[in-house]
Amino acid sequence: MTTTTAITRKWHTTAEVAAMLGFGLSKTKMLVATGEIRSVKIGRNRRILPAWVDEYVQHCAANASAERAA
């Protein structure tokens, strides 16, 4: 009997995050470069945790709510 274990991805590329957020790649890279979306550099590549994408979305939603309240 063989069991198969599904491995869930732990990191996203900037291109994957751009697609998730509906942004262009250059805008996403700018958000990463300015630190608005946290990332780590692994070799020559940037990787982003799913929680960091959620953190950015929550930050944007909170700012939108604050602007509406003002």
SERO-4910 file (N, C-alpha, C, O; in steps of 0.05 Angstrom, whole numbers):
BEGIN
 pado doro    nc1    nc2    nc3   cac1   cac2   cac3    cc1    cc2    cc3    oc1    oc2    oc3
  Met    A     17    -24      0      0      0      0     18     25      0     36     27     16
  Thr    A     12     43    -18     27     68    -20     10     91    -12    -13     93    -20
  Thr    A     21    108      5      6    132     13     19    156      0     44    158     -3
  Thr    A      3    175     -8     12    199    -21      6    222     -3    -16    225      7
  Thr    A     26    239      1     23    262     18     24    287      1     43    291    -14
  Ala    A      3    303      3      3    328    -13     19    349      3     14    354     26
  Ile    A     37    362    -11     53    383      1     41    409     -7     39    416    -31
  Thr    A     34    425     13     23    451      7     45    471      5     65    469     19
  Arg    A     42    490    -13     63    510    -17     65    529      6     44    537     17
  Lys    A     89    535     14     93    553     37     99    581     28     95    600     43
  Trp    A    110    585      4    119    611     -6    105    617    -32     97    599    -47
  His    A    102    642    -38     92    651    -64    113    669    -77    129    682    -64
  Thr    A    114    668   -104    131    687   -119    117    713   -122     93    715   -116
  Thr    A    132    734   -130    119    760   -134     98    758   -157     78    771   -156
  Ala    A    104    742   -177     85    738   -199     59    726   -189     37    734   -197
  Glu    A     61    706   -171     37    693   -160     21    712   -143     -4    713   -144
  Val    A     35    728   -127     21    748   -110      8    769   -128    -15    778   -122
  Ala    A     21    778   -149      9    797   -168    -17    786   -179    -37    800   -180
  Ala    A    -17    761   -187    -41    748   -198    -63    747   -176    -87    751   -182
  Met    A    -56    740   -152    -75    738   -130    -89    764   -125   -113    765   -120
  Leu    A    -73    786   -125    -83    812   -118    -95    827   -142   -109    847   -139
  Gly    A    -91    816   -166   -101    830   -190    -84    854   -197    -94    872   -211
  Phe    A    -59    854   -189    -40    876   -195    -21    867   -217    -19    843   -223
  Gly    A     -8    886   -229     13    880   -248     38    872   -233     41    877   -209
  Leu    A     56    859   -247     81    850   -234     98    873   -224    110    872   -203
  Ser    A     99    894   -240    116    917   -232    105    931   -207    120    939   -190
  Lys    A     79    933   -204     67    945   -180     73    927   -156     79    937   -134
  Thr    A     70    901   -159     75    883   -138    105    884   -129    111    884   -105
  Lys    A    123    885   -148    151    888   -142    157    914   -127    174    915   -109
  Met    A    143    935   -134    146    961   -121    136    959    -92    149    969    -74
  Leu    A    113    945    -88    103    942    -60    122    925    -43    125    930    -20
  Val    A    135    906    -55    155    890    -41    180    907    -36    191    906    -13
  Ala    A    189    922    -55    213    939    -52    209    960    -30    228    966    -16
  Thr    A    185    971    -28    180    991     -7    173    979     20    171    994     39
  Gly    A    170    953     21    164    940     46    135    939     53    127    929     75
  Glu    A    117    948     35     89    947     40     79    918     41     61    911     56
  Ile    A     92    901     24     88    872     26    114    860     35    134    863     21
  Arg    A    114    846     57    138    835     67    147    812     50    131    798     37
  Ser    A    174    807     49    185    785     33    212    778     44    224    793     60
  Val    A    222    755     35    249    747     41    263    742     15    251    733     -5
  Lys    A    289    746     15    305    740     -9    318    713     -6    333    709     14
  Ile    A    313    695    -24    325    669    -24    341    667    -50    329    663    -71
  Gly    A    367    668    -47    383    669    -71    378    695    -86    380    717    -75
  Arg    A    371    693   -111    364    717   -127    334    723   -127    326    742   -140
  Asn    A    319    706   -114    290    709   -116    277    719    -90    288    714    -68
  Arg    A    255    732    -93    239    741    -70    216    721    -66    204    711    -85
  Arg    A    210    715    -41    188    697    -34    171    711    -13    181    725      4
  Ile    A    145    705    -14    126    719      3    108    697     16     97    680      3
  Leu    A    106    699     43     89    680     57     60    688     52     53    711     49
  Pro    A     42    668     51     13    674     48      3    693     70    -14    710     64
  Ala    A     13    689     94      4    707    116     12    736    111     -3    754    119
  Trp    A     34    741     97     42    768     91     24    781     69     20    805     70
  Val    A     14    764     51     -5    774     32    -31    782     46    -42    804     42
  Asp    A    -40    765     65    -64    771     81    -60    796     97    -78    813    100
  Glu    A    -36    799    108    -29    823    124    -32    849    107    -43    869    117
  Tyr    A    -22    848     83    -24    871     65    -53    877     59    -61    901     59
  Val    A    -69    857     53    -97    861     46   -112    873     70   -128    891     67
  Gln    A   -107    863     94   -120    873    118   -112    902    122   -128    919    130
  His    A    -87    909    118    -77    936    120    -92    955    101   -100    977    109
  Cys    A    -95    946     76   -109    962     56   -138    966     64   -149    988     61
  Ala    A   -151    944     74   -179    946     82   -182    965    106   -202    980    107
  Ala    A   -164    964    125   -165    982    148   -162   1011    140   -176   1028    150
  Asn    A   -143   1016    121   -140   1043    111   -165   1053     96   -172   1076     99
  Ala    A   -177   1036     81   -202   1044     67   -224   1050     86   -239   1069     82
  Ser    A   -226   1034    108   -247   1039    128   -242   1066    142   -260   1081    148
  Ala    A   -216   1071    148   -209   1096    162   -215   1120    145   -223   1141    154
  Glu    A   -210   1117    119   -215   1140    100   -244   1146     98   -253   1169     96
  Arg    A   -261   1124     97   -290   1128     95   -301   1141    120   -320   1157    119
  Ala    A   -289   1134    143   -299   1145    169   -291   1174    172   -304   1189    187
  Ala    A   -270   1183    159   -261   1210    163   -277   1231    147   -271   1255    148
***
